[in-house]
Amino acid sequence: MRELLVGTKKGLFVLRGEEPDAFEVATRAFEGDVVEFAIRDPRTGRYFASVTSGFFGPRVMWTDDPLGEWQAAEGPAFPEGTDTSVDRIWVITSGEADGMLYAGVAPAALFVSTDGGASWSLNEPLWKERIAGDWQPGFGGLALHSICPWPGDPQRLAVGVSAAGVWLTEDGGASWTTGFTGLVPRYLPEEARAGTNTLCVHNMHRAPAAPERLFMQFHGSVYRSDDAGSSWNEIAEGLPSGFGFPLAIDPADPDSAFVIPLTADADRVTPDGKVRVFETRDAGGSWTARGDGLPGDDAWLTVLRQALGRAGEGPELGLWFGATSGEVFGSTDAGRTWATVAPRLAPVTSVRAS
């Protein structure tokens, strides 16, 4: 049985079912609070949710049973003396070492847990880079929202920041370098583009089968890296728009990527009122629109950064996404056909499947 964790502006919905059109709400947690993101750690089965409460602020909550009680983790929180507080927890990601997890927050910083998510500490070397580099926010704030471990190697990690580009470590976070060669920030004046690290990454994922390859949804285009994030090639030709937020990959196919384009930064809705997921199987050489079963007329939807998830791989790859309209859609055949999973939830912030 499939399980979907759907974060919304009004709580976390846990959906369970076999086929996309036969899911039911198993439970709803954190009613009235914004759930920015939720995930199940595949190593331990433990669930984590980033919850922003009007009373408690942003917290990481965890449980071993989403139908039961949730507990608050210790952190993420900036150390005393930094004169900074966490505004939002964007993402939680499983690490490669036992008990290790990462959390990306706003203002942009990386937190690490080594005890299975019970407590969190700041990665200070990257925070020092943020201070020294005077990182600037994007439209959605200064956010570290993409975390890409290297399969089997806990020393190597890539993170994406809006709007401070790509940061890479090969020593477990003790030191960091940038990866921005090839990225073109067309939102800046042409004379200001050379050498800048004011780069608005929207989403980034690594291909597990070929970890030196990453795909990126950028502010205005889509890119691919073949050298672990040091340099980037533009691959947006064939898409109706290079702008967008969601991104997913097929773990079995390092040439694959799935994006949901939006019209532009000023509008941010599906182009022409048609909801379509675009797929490449040749590393961005070409794109195919997949919309069988999705709304095809007068559907001006917005799909947020974390609202496209996947489970499985190959021909049976499951893809699942939600919109700010409250709808959730799913495919169990790698995007060839789609069905409505849930028609009337609250505005969707994230979708993760297991």
Secondary structure, 3 states (H helix, E strand, C coil): CEEEEEEECCEEEEEEECCCCCCEEEEEECCCCEEEEEEECCCCCCEEEEEEECCCEEEEEEECCCCCCCEECECCCCCCCCCCCCCEEEEEEECCCCCCEEEEEECCEEEEECCCCCECEECHHHHHHHHHHCCCCECCECEEEEEEEECCEEEEEEEEEECCEEEEECCCCCCCEECCECCCCCCCCHHHCCCCCCCCEEEEEECCCCCCCEEEEECCEEEEECCCCCECEECCCCCCCCCEEEEEEECCEEEEEEEEECCCCCCCCCHHHCCCEEEECCCCCCCEEECCCCCCCCCCCCCCCECEEEECCHHHCEEEEECCCCCEEEECCCCCCCEEEECCCCCEEEEEEC
